Structure formats: C-alpha cells, structure tokens
Amino acid sequence: MKIIPVLMLSATLALSGCASVDMASKAESAKAKEFNAPSQGNAGVYIYRDSFVGKALKKDVWVDGKCIGESAPDVFFYTEVAGGKTHKIDTESEFSPNTLELMFESGKNYFIRQFIKMGVFVGGAGLEQIPEEEGKKAVTKLEMAKPGKCSAAR
C-alpha cells in the first residue's frame, strides 16, 4: 500500500514542474502571430498548448505522420497543409496516441489546442479544434517553438 502515495507524489511532481523546448526567434513568433493567409492552395494550422496542468511534460505533435515538434507549456507551432483534404493531427498520450482528423479549406487558418490530462502514471494529452477568434487570442499570449524535434519515431 506504500506504493500508492509514492505514485501520487510522482504524478504531482510531474504535473507541476516546468518543461522547456527549443524556441523559434522572436521575429518568427511575431510574424506567425500576424495570422496572415497561408500560401496559395494551403491551410494554416496553429497547434498550441496553454494549459496550466502538466507544466513538466513535453508531448509530441504530428501532422499526417510528420513530426511538428515537442510541445511544452505556453508554446505554439505553425505549419501549412494542403487545403481541400482531411488531415490527421496526433499527440502522444499515456498509452496510445490521441488523434484528431479534420478537413482544412485552402486560404484559412485553423487552431488546435493540445491539453494535458491526468493519467495513471503520467499525464496524457488530447487535442481539440478551437474557433478562430478564440485561437488567435490564445496564440497571441504564447511563443512559437522550433519545429521538427519529437521524442518518439512514427
């Protein structure tokens, strides 16, 4: 029975620390926060994490099987995808990936919020689409992370 308090303490510490990732330059972050229209034929995708829970956790983010990066608290990523088709966004969770499949229209920006949720041993992650105005408001308070480094291969 002594293992339960140890597990609970470990989970509390893991969810209350602070993780960090490589950040993009301030200029790149500011440019992304202008929310300009994406390149011709593409849709812009902002994936961000602004939740208070799980500050010590880093979680991989993938779009169509390609590593976008490893998220940390108060960061966002920006990428473009081909418009007019369905795309798959994945994030790692405790036991399996969590996936969101969405149709993206050309010329539009989309906002996906990654959130941390309690798990059995460590926190998991989930994804949800956020309305554009709410997403813009959230992203303006965050900084952009450098893309392309994930902890696990797909």
MIPA-535006 format. One record per atom (N, C-alpha, C): residue in three letters; chain; atom name; x, y, z. Coordinates in nm, 2 decimals. Each point is the difference from the previous one (the first is absolute). Example, Ala and Ser with C-alpha at 12.3 -4.5 7.8 and 13.67 -1.06 7.14 Angstrom:
residues 2
 resn chain name      x      y      z
  Ala     A    N   1.32  -0.57   0.78
  Ala     A   CA  -0.09   0.12   0.00
  Ala     A    C   0.09   0.12   0.00
  Ser     A    N  -0.04   0.11  -0.07
  Ser     A   CA   0.09   0.11   0.00
  Ser     A    C  -0.08   0.11   0.08
end
This chain:
residues 154
 resn chain name      x      y      z
  Met     A    N   0.08  -0.12   0.00
  Met     A   CA  -0.08   0.12   0.00
  Met     A    C   0.08   0.13   0.00
  Lys     A    N   0.13  -0.02   0.03
  Lys     A   CA   0.09   0.12   0.00
  Lys     A    C   0.03   0.05  -0.14
  Ile     A    N  -0.03  -0.08  -0.10
  Ile     A   CA   0.03   0.04  -0.14
  Ile     A    C  -0.10   0.10  -0.05
  Ile     A    N  -0.12   0.00   0.05
  Ile     A   CA  -0.10   0.10  -0.04
  Ile     A    C   0.04   0.14   0.03
  Pro     A    N   0.04   0.03   0.12
  Pro     A   CA   0.05   0.14   0.03
  Pro     A    C   0.12   0.04  -0.08
  Val     A    N   0.09  -0.09  -0.03
  Val     A   CA   0.12   0.03  -0.08
  Val     A    C  -0.04   0.03  -0.14
  Leu     A    N  -0.10  -0.08  -0.06
  Leu     A   CA  -0.05   0.03  -0.13
  Leu     A    C  -0.07   0.14  -0.01
  Met     A    N  -0.08   0.03   0.10
  Met     A   CA  -0.07   0.12   0.01
  Met     A    C   0.10   0.12   0.01
  Leu     A    N   0.10  -0.01   0.08
  Leu     A   CA   0.10   0.10   0.01
  Leu     A    C   0.08   0.02  -0.13
  Ser     A    N   0.03  -0.11  -0.07
  Ser     A   CA   0.07   0.01  -0.13
  Ser     A    C  -0.08   0.07  -0.10
  Ala     A    N  -0.13  -0.04   0.00
  Ala     A   CA  -0.09   0.07  -0.10
  Ala     A    C  -0.02   0.15   0.03
  Thr     A    N  -0.01   0.03   0.12
  Thr     A   CA  -0.01   0.14   0.04
  Thr     A    C   0.13   0.08  -0.04
  Leu     A    N   0.11  -0.05   0.02
  Leu     A   CA   0.13   0.06  -0.04
  Leu     A    C   0.01   0.01  -0.15
  Ala     A    N  -0.04  -0.10  -0.07
  Ala     A   CA   0.01   0.00  -0.14
  Ala     A    C  -0.10   0.10  -0.06
  Leu     A    N  -0.11   0.03   0.06
  Leu     A   CA  -0.10   0.09  -0.05
  Leu     A    C   0.02   0.14   0.05
  Ser     A    N   0.10   0.03   0.09
  Ser     A   CA   0.01   0.13   0.05
  Ser     A    C   0.13   0.07  -0.03
  Gly     A    N   0.10  -0.07  -0.06
  Gly     A   CA   0.13   0.06  -0.04
  Gly     A    C  -0.02   0.08  -0.12
  Cys     A    N   0.11   0.02  -0.07
  Cys     A   CA   0.00   0.08  -0.13
  Cys     A    C   0.09  -0.05  -0.10
  Ala     A    N  -0.06  -0.04  -0.12
  Ala     A   CA   0.08  -0.05  -0.11
  Ala     A    C   0.04   0.11  -0.09
  Ser     A    N   0.11  -0.02  -0.08
  Ser     A   CA   0.04   0.10  -0.10
  Ser     A    C   0.04  -0.07  -0.13
  Val     A    N  -0.02   0.07  -0.11
  Val     A   CA   0.04  -0.04  -0.13
  Val     A    C   0.07   0.11  -0.07
  Asp     A    N   0.07  -0.04  -0.11
  Asp     A   CA   0.06   0.11  -0.08
  Asp     A    C  -0.10   0.09  -0.06
  Met     A    N   0.03   0.13   0.01
  Met     A   CA  -0.10   0.10  -0.05
  Met     A    C   0.05   0.06  -0.13
  Ala     A    N  -0.10   0.04  -0.08
  Ala     A   CA   0.03   0.08  -0.12
  Ala     A    C   0.04   0.14   0.04
  Ser     A    N   0.05   0.07  -0.09
  Ser     A   CA   0.04   0.14   0.03
  Ser     A    C  -0.13   0.09   0.03
  Lys     A    N   0.03   0.11   0.07
  Lys     A   CA  -0.11   0.09   0.03
  Lys     A    C  -0.06   0.05  -0.13
  Ala     A    N   0.08   0.02  -0.10
  Ala     A   CA  -0.05   0.05  -0.13
  Ala     A    C  -0.09  -0.10  -0.07
  Glu     A    N   0.04  -0.13   0.00
  Glu     A   CA  -0.09  -0.10  -0.06
  Glu     A    C  -0.13  -0.01   0.08
  Ser     A    N   0.01   0.01   0.13
  Ser     A   CA  -0.12  -0.01   0.08
  Ser     A    C  -0.10   0.11  -0.03
  Ala     A    N   0.06   0.12  -0.01
  Ala     A   CA  -0.08   0.12  -0.02
  Ala     A    C  -0.06  -0.01  -0.14
  Lys     A    N   0.07  -0.04  -0.10
  Lys     A   CA  -0.06  -0.02  -0.14
  Lys     A    C  -0.11  -0.10   0.00
  Ala     A    N   0.01  -0.11   0.07
  Ala     A   CA  -0.11  -0.10   0.00
  Ala     A    C  -0.12   0.06   0.07
  Lys     A    N   0.02   0.09   0.10
  Lys     A   CA  -0.11   0.06   0.07
  Lys     A    C  -0.07   0.11  -0.08
  Glu     A    N   0.04   0.03  -0.12
  Glu     A   CA  -0.07   0.09  -0.09
  Glu     A    C  -0.12  -0.07  -0.06
  Phe     A    N   0.00  -0.13   0.00
  Phe     A   CA  -0.11  -0.08  -0.05
  Phe     A    C  -0.03   0.02  -0.14
  Asn     A    N   0.10   0.02  -0.08
  Asn     A   CA  -0.02   0.02  -0.15
  Asn     A    C  -0.06  -0.12  -0.06
  Ala     A    N  -0.05   0.02  -0.12
  Ala     A   CA  -0.06  -0.12  -0.08
  Ala     A    C   0.12  -0.09  -0.03
  Pro     A    N  -0.03  -0.13   0.00
  Pro     A   CA   0.11  -0.10  -0.04
  Pro     A    C   0.03   0.01  -0.15
  Ser     A    N   0.10  -0.07  -0.04
  Ser     A   CA   0.04   0.00  -0.14
  Ser     A    C  -0.11  -0.05  -0.09
  Gln     A    N   0.00   0.04  -0.13
  Gln     A   CA  -0.10  -0.05  -0.09
  Gln     A    C  -0.03  -0.15   0.00
  Gly     A    N  -0.12  -0.04   0.02
  Gly     A   CA  -0.04  -0.14   0.00
  Gly     A    C   0.01  -0.07   0.13
  Asn     A    N   0.05   0.08   0.10
  Asn     A   CA   0.03  -0.07   0.13
  Asn     A    C  -0.09   0.06   0.11
  Ala     A    N  -0.01  -0.07   0.11
  Ala     A   CA  -0.06   0.05   0.12
  Ala     A    C   0.11   0.01   0.11
  Gly     A    N  -0.02   0.10   0.09
  Gly     A   CA   0.09   0.02   0.11
  Gly     A    C  -0.05  -0.07   0.12
  Val     A    N   0.09  -0.06   0.07
  Val     A   CA  -0.03  -0.08   0.12
  Val     A    C   0.08   0.05   0.12
  Tyr     A    N  -0.06   0.05   0.10
  Tyr     A   CA   0.06   0.04   0.13
  Tyr     A    C  -0.04  -0.10   0.10
  Ile     A    N   0.11  -0.07   0.06
  Ile     A   CA  -0.02  -0.09   0.10
  Ile     A    C   0.06   0.05   0.13
  Tyr     A    N  -0.08   0.02   0.10
  Tyr     A   CA   0.06   0.07   0.12
  Tyr     A    C  -0.04  -0.07   0.13
  Arg     A    N   0.08   0.03   0.10
  Arg     A   CA  -0.03  -0.06   0.13
  Arg     A    C   0.01   0.12   0.10
  Asp     A    N  -0.11   0.02   0.07
  Asp     A   CA  -0.01   0.11   0.10
  Asp     A    C  -0.05  -0.04   0.13
  Ser     A    N  -0.01  -0.13   0.03
  Ser     A   CA  -0.06  -0.05   0.12
  Ser     A    C   0.10   0.01   0.12
  Phe     A    N  -0.05   0.02   0.12
  Phe     A   CA   0.08   0.01   0.12
  Phe     A    C   0.04  -0.14   0.04
  Val     A    N  -0.08  -0.10  -0.02
  Val     A   CA   0.03  -0.14   0.04
  Val     A    C   0.11  -0.06  -0.08
  Gly     A    N   0.09  -0.07   0.06
  Gly     A   CA   0.11  -0.07  -0.07
  Gly     A    C   0.12   0.08  -0.05
  Lys     A    N   0.03   0.10   0.08
  Lys     A   CA   0.11   0.09  -0.03
  Lys     A    C   0.13  -0.07  -0.02
  Ala     A    N   0.02  -0.12   0.06
  Ala     A   CA   0.13  -0.07  -0.01
  Ala     A    C   0.00  -0.09  -0.12
  Leu     A    N  -0.11  -0.02  -0.07
  Leu     A   CA  -0.01  -0.09  -0.11
  Leu     A    C   0.03   0.06  -0.14
  Lys     A    N   0.07  -0.08  -0.08
  Lys     A   CA   0.01   0.04  -0.14
  Lys     A    C  -0.07  -0.11  -0.08
  Lys     A    N  -0.08   0.04  -0.10
  Lys     A   CA  -0.08  -0.10  -0.08
  Lys     A    C   0.02   0.03  -0.15
  Asp     A    N   0.03  -0.11  -0.07
  Asp     A   CA   0.02   0.01  -0.14
  Asp     A    C  -0.13   0.03  -0.08
  Val     A    N   0.01   0.08  -0.11
  Val     A   CA  -0.11   0.03  -0.08
  Val     A    C   0.04  -0.04  -0.15
  Trp     A    N  -0.09  -0.06  -0.06
  Trp     A   CA   0.02  -0.05  -0.14
  Trp     A    C  -0.11   0.04  -0.09
  Val     A    N   0.03   0.04  -0.12
  Val     A   CA  -0.10   0.03  -0.10
  Val     A    C   0.02  -0.09  -0.12
  Asp     A    N  -0.10  -0.09  -0.03
  Asp     A   CA   0.02  -0.09  -0.11
  Asp     A    C   0.12  -0.09   0.01
  Gly     A    N   0.03  -0.04   0.12
  Gly     A   CA   0.12  -0.08   0.02
  Gly     A    C   0.13   0.07   0.01
  Lys     A    N   0.00   0.13  -0.02
  Lys     A   CA   0.13   0.08   0.00
  Lys     A    C   0.01   0.07   0.13
  Cys     A    N   0.12  -0.01   0.06
  Cys     A   CA   0.02   0.06   0.13
  Cys     A    C  -0.01   0.16  -0.01
  Ile     A    N  -0.08   0.06   0.07
  Ile     A   CA  -0.01   0.14   0.01
  Ile     A    C   0.09   0.05   0.11
  Gly     A    N   0.01  -0.07   0.11
  Gly     A   CA   0.08   0.04   0.11
  Gly     A    C  -0.04  -0.06   0.13
  Glu     A    N   0.07   0.03   0.10
  Glu     A   CA  -0.03  -0.04   0.14
  Glu     A    C  -0.05   0.12   0.07
  Ser     A    N  -0.12   0.00   0.05
  Ser     A   CA  -0.06   0.11   0.06
  Ser     A    C   0.04   0.01   0.15
  Ala     A    N  -0.02   0.12   0.05
  Ala     A   CA   0.03   0.03   0.14
  Ala     A    C  -0.11   0.11   0.04
  Pro     A    N  -0.01   0.04   0.12
  Pro     A   CA  -0.10   0.10   0.04
  Pro     A    C   0.03   0.13  -0.07
  Asp     A    N  -0.11   0.07  -0.04
  Asp     A   CA   0.00   0.13  -0.05
  Asp     A    C   0.08   0.02  -0.14
  Val     A    N  -0.01  -0.11  -0.08
  Val     A   CA   0.06   0.01  -0.13
  Val     A    C  -0.10  -0.03  -0.11
  Phe     A    N   0.03   0.04  -0.13
  Phe     A   CA  -0.08  -0.04  -0.11
  Phe     A    C   0.09  -0.04  -0.12
  Phe     A    N  -0.05  -0.07  -0.09
  Phe     A   CA   0.06  -0.04  -0.13
  Phe     A    C  -0.09   0.06  -0.11
  Tyr     A    N   0.06   0.03  -0.11
  Tyr     A   CA  -0.07   0.04  -0.12
  Tyr     A    C   0.05  -0.09  -0.11
  Thr     A    N  -0.09  -0.05  -0.08
  Thr     A   CA   0.04  -0.08  -0.12
  Thr     A    C  -0.11   0.03  -0.10
  Glu     A    N   0.03  -0.04  -0.13
  Glu     A   CA  -0.10   0.01  -0.10
  Glu     A    C  -0.02  -0.14  -0.06
  Val     A    N  -0.13  -0.03  -0.04
  Val     A   CA  -0.03  -0.13  -0.06
  Val     A    C  -0.08   0.03  -0.13
  Ala     A    N  -0.01  -0.10  -0.08
  Ala     A   CA  -0.08   0.02  -0.12
  Ala     A    C  -0.15   0.02   0.03
  Gly     A    N  -0.06   0.10  -0.06
  Gly     A   CA  -0.14   0.02   0.02
  Gly     A    C  -0.09  -0.09  -0.08
  Gly     A    N  -0.12  -0.01   0.05
  Gly     A   CA  -0.10  -0.08  -0.07
  Gly     A    C   0.01  -0.15   0.03
  Lys     A    N   0.07  -0.04   0.10
  Lys     A   CA   0.01  -0.14   0.04
  Lys     A    C   0.00  -0.02   0.15
  Thr     A    N  -0.02  -0.12   0.04
  Thr     A   CA   0.00  -0.03   0.14
  Thr     A    C   0.14  -0.03   0.05
  His     A    N   0.04   0.05   0.11
  His     A   CA   0.13  -0.02   0.06
  His     A    C  -0.01  -0.06   0.14
  Lys     A    N   0.10  -0.07   0.04
  Lys     A   CA   0.00  -0.07   0.13
  Lys     A    C   0.10   0.07   0.09
  Ile     A    N  -0.05   0.04   0.12
  Ile     A   CA   0.09   0.06   0.10
  Ile     A    C   0.01  -0.09   0.11
  Asp     A    N   0.12  -0.04   0.05
  Asp     A   CA   0.02  -0.09   0.11
  Asp     A    C   0.08   0.06   0.11
  Thr     A    N  -0.03  -0.04   0.12
  Thr     A   CA   0.09   0.03   0.11
  Thr     A    C   0.01  -0.12   0.09
  Glu     A    N   0.11  -0.02   0.07
  Glu     A   CA   0.02  -0.11   0.08
  Glu     A    C  -0.08   0.01   0.13
  Ser     A    N  -0.04  -0.12   0.04
  Ser     A   CA  -0.07   0.00   0.13
  Ser     A    C   0.06  -0.11   0.08
  Glu     A    N  -0.05  -0.03   0.11
  Glu     A   CA   0.06  -0.10   0.09
  Glu     A    C   0.02  -0.14  -0.06
  Phe     A    N  -0.11  -0.05  -0.06
  Phe     A   CA   0.01  -0.13  -0.05
  Phe     A    C  -0.01  -0.01  -0.15
  Ser     A    N  -0.05   0.10  -0.07
  Ser     A   CA  -0.02   0.00  -0.15
  Ser     A    C  -0.01   0.14  -0.05
  Pro     A    N   0.02   0.02  -0.13
  Pro     A   CA  -0.02   0.14  -0.05
  Pro     A    C  -0.15   0.04   0.00
  Asn     A    N  -0.02   0.13   0.02
  Asn     A   CA  -0.13   0.06  -0.02
  Asn     A    C   0.00   0.07  -0.13
  Thr     A    N  -0.10  -0.02  -0.08
  Thr     A   CA  -0.01   0.04  -0.14
  Thr     A    C  -0.12   0.09  -0.02
  Leu     A    N   0.02   0.10  -0.08
  Leu     A   CA  -0.11   0.09  -0.05
  Leu     A    C   0.01   0.01  -0.15
  Glu     A    N  -0.10  -0.04  -0.07
  Glu     A   CA  -0.01   0.01  -0.15
  Glu     A    C  -0.09   0.11  -0.04
  Leu     A    N   0.05   0.09  -0.08
  Leu     A   CA  -0.07   0.12  -0.04
  Leu     A    C   0.02   0.03  -0.15
  Met     A    N  -0.11   0.05  -0.06
  Met     A   CA   0.01   0.05  -0.14
  Met     A    C   0.04   0.15   0.01
  Phe     A    N   0.10   0.03  -0.07
  Phe     A   CA   0.05   0.14   0.00
  Phe     A    C  -0.02   0.06  -0.14
  Glu     A    N  -0.06   0.12   0.00
  Glu     A   CA  -0.03   0.08  -0.12
  Glu     A    C   0.12   0.08  -0.04
  Ser     A    N   0.03   0.01  -0.12
  Ser     A   CA   0.11   0.09  -0.05
  Ser     A    C  -0.03   0.15   0.04
  Gly     A    N   0.11   0.07   0.04
  Gly     A   CA  -0.01   0.14   0.03
  Gly     A    C  -0.04   0.03   0.14
  Lys     A    N  -0.03  -0.10   0.08
  Lys     A   CA  -0.05   0.03   0.14
  Lys     A    C   0.11  -0.05   0.10
  Asn     A    N  -0.01   0.07   0.12
  Asn     A   CA   0.08  -0.05   0.11
  Asn     A    C  -0.08  -0.07   0.10
  Tyr     A    N   0.05  -0.11   0.06
  Tyr     A   CA  -0.06  -0.08   0.09
  Tyr     A    C   0.08  -0.01   0.13
  Phe     A    N  -0.07  -0.02   0.11
  Phe     A   CA   0.06   0.01   0.13
  Phe     A    C  -0.04  -0.13   0.08
  Ile     A    N   0.11  -0.07   0.04
  Ile     A   CA  -0.02  -0.13   0.07
  Ile     A    C   0.07   0.02   0.14
  Arg     A    N  -0.07  -0.03   0.10
  Arg     A   CA   0.05   0.01   0.14
  Arg     A    C   0.04  -0.14   0.05
  Gln     A    N   0.12  -0.01   0.04
  Gln     A   CA   0.05  -0.12   0.07
  Gln     A    C  -0.02   0.02   0.15
  Phe     A    N  -0.06  -0.09   0.07
  Phe     A   CA  -0.02   0.01   0.14
  Phe     A    C   0.06  -0.12   0.07
  Ile     A    N   0.04   0.01   0.12
  Ile     A   CA   0.05  -0.11   0.08
  Ile     A    C  -0.11  -0.04   0.10
  Lys     A    N  -0.01  -0.14   0.01
  Lys     A   CA  -0.10  -0.05   0.09
  Lys     A    C   0.07  -0.10   0.09
  Met     A    N  -0.06  -0.02   0.12
  Met     A   CA   0.06  -0.10   0.09
  Met     A    C   0.00  -0.14  -0.05
  Gly     A    N   0.10  -0.07   0.04
  Gly     A   CA   0.01  -0.14  -0.05
  Gly     A    C   0.03  -0.09   0.12
  Val     A    N   0.02  -0.13  -0.02
  Val     A   CA   0.03  -0.09   0.11
  Val     A    C   0.14   0.02   0.05
  Phe     A    N   0.10   0.01  -0.09
  Phe     A   CA   0.14   0.01   0.04
  Phe     A    C   0.05   0.14  -0.03
  Val     A    N  -0.03   0.05  -0.12
  Val     A   CA   0.04   0.14  -0.04
  Val     A    C  -0.12   0.06  -0.07
  Gly     A    N   0.00   0.13  -0.03
  Gly     A   CA  -0.11   0.07  -0.06
  Gly     A    C   0.00  -0.04  -0.15
  Gly     A    N  -0.12  -0.01  -0.05
  Gly     A   CA  -0.02  -0.02  -0.15
  Gly     A    C  -0.03   0.13  -0.06
  Ala     A    N  -0.02   0.00  -0.13
  Ala     A   CA  -0.03   0.12  -0.08
  Ala     A    C  -0.12  -0.02  -0.09
  Gly     A    N  -0.08   0.10  -0.02
  Gly     A   CA  -0.11  -0.01  -0.10
  Gly     A    C   0.01   0.12  -0.09
  Leu     A    N  -0.09   0.01  -0.10
  Leu     A   CA  -0.01   0.10  -0.10
  Leu     A    C  -0.14   0.04  -0.02
  Glu     A    N  -0.02   0.13  -0.02
  Glu     A   CA  -0.13   0.05  -0.03
  Glu     A    C   0.01   0.12  -0.10
  Gln     A    N  -0.10   0.01  -0.09
  Gln     A   CA   0.00   0.11  -0.09
  Gln     A    C  -0.06   0.12   0.07
  Ile     A    N   0.05   0.12  -0.02
  Ile     A   CA  -0.04   0.12   0.07
  Ile     A    C  -0.05   0.10  -0.10
  Pro     A    N  -0.11   0.07   0.02
  Pro     A   CA  -0.04   0.11  -0.09
  Pro     A    C   0.11   0.10  -0.03
  Glu     A    N   0.00   0.05  -0.12
  Glu     A   CA   0.11   0.09  -0.04
  Glu     A    C   0.03   0.12   0.09
  Glu     A    N  -0.10   0.07   0.04
  Glu     A   CA   0.02   0.12   0.08
  Glu     A    C   0.06  -0.04   0.14
  Glu     A    N  -0.05  -0.11   0.06
  Glu     A   CA   0.05  -0.05   0.13
  Glu     A    C   0.14  -0.05  -0.02
  Gly     A    N   0.03  -0.06  -0.11
  Gly     A   CA   0.13  -0.05  -0.02
  Gly     A    C   0.10   0.11  -0.02
  Lys     A    N  -0.03   0.10  -0.08
  Lys     A   CA   0.09   0.12  -0.01
  Lys     A    C   0.03   0.06   0.13
  Lys     A    N  -0.11   0.02   0.08
  Lys     A   CA   0.02   0.06   0.13
  Lys     A    C   0.10  -0.08   0.09
  Ala     A    N  -0.01  -0.13   0.00
  Ala     A   CA   0.09  -0.08   0.07
  Ala     A    C   0.14   0.00  -0.05
  Val     A    N   0.02  -0.01  -0.13
  Val     A   CA   0.13  -0.01  -0.06
  Val     A    C   0.08   0.13   0.02
  Thr     A    N  -0.07   0.12   0.00
  Thr     A   CA   0.07   0.13   0.02
  Thr     A    C   0.07   0.00   0.13
  Lys     A    N  -0.04  -0.08   0.10
  Lys     A   CA   0.06   0.00   0.13
  Lys     A    C   0.12  -0.10   0.01
  Leu     A    N   0.02  -0.08  -0.10
  Leu     A   CA   0.10  -0.11   0.00
  Leu     A    C   0.12   0.04  -0.09
  Glu     A    N   0.10  -0.09   0.01
  Glu     A   CA   0.12   0.02  -0.09
  Glu     A    C   0.01  -0.13  -0.08
  Met     A    N   0.06   0.02  -0.12
  Met     A   CA   0.01  -0.11  -0.10
  Met     A    C   0.12  -0.09   0.03
  Ala     A    N  -0.02  -0.13   0.00
  Ala     A   CA   0.11  -0.09   0.02
  Ala     A    C   0.06  -0.04  -0.14
  Lys     A    N   0.12  -0.04   0.00
  Lys     A   CA   0.07  -0.05  -0.12
  Lys     A    C  -0.07  -0.13  -0.04
  Pro     A    N  -0.03  -0.02  -0.13
  Pro     A   CA  -0.06  -0.12  -0.05
  Pro     A    C   0.11  -0.12  -0.01
  Gly     A    N  -0.06  -0.12  -0.01
  Gly     A   CA   0.08  -0.11  -0.04
  Gly     A    C   0.07  -0.09   0.09
  Lys     A    N  -0.01   0.01   0.13
  Lys     A   CA   0.07  -0.09   0.09
  Lys     A    C  -0.11  -0.07   0.09
  Cys     A    N  -0.01  -0.13  -0.03
  Cys     A   CA  -0.09  -0.08   0.09
  Cys     A    C   0.08  -0.11   0.07
  Ser     A    N  -0.05  -0.04   0.11
  Ser     A   CA   0.07  -0.10   0.08
  Ser     A    C  -0.02  -0.14  -0.05
  Ala     A    N  -0.11  -0.03  -0.07
  Ala     A   CA  -0.02  -0.14  -0.05
  Ala     A    C  -0.02   0.01  -0.15
  Ala     A    N   0.04  -0.11  -0.07
  Ala     A   CA  -0.01  -0.01  -0.14
  Ala     A    C  -0.14  -0.06  -0.03
  Arg     A    N  -0.05   0.03  -0.12
  Arg     A   CA  -0.13  -0.06  -0.04
  Arg     A    C   0.02  -0.08  -0.12
end
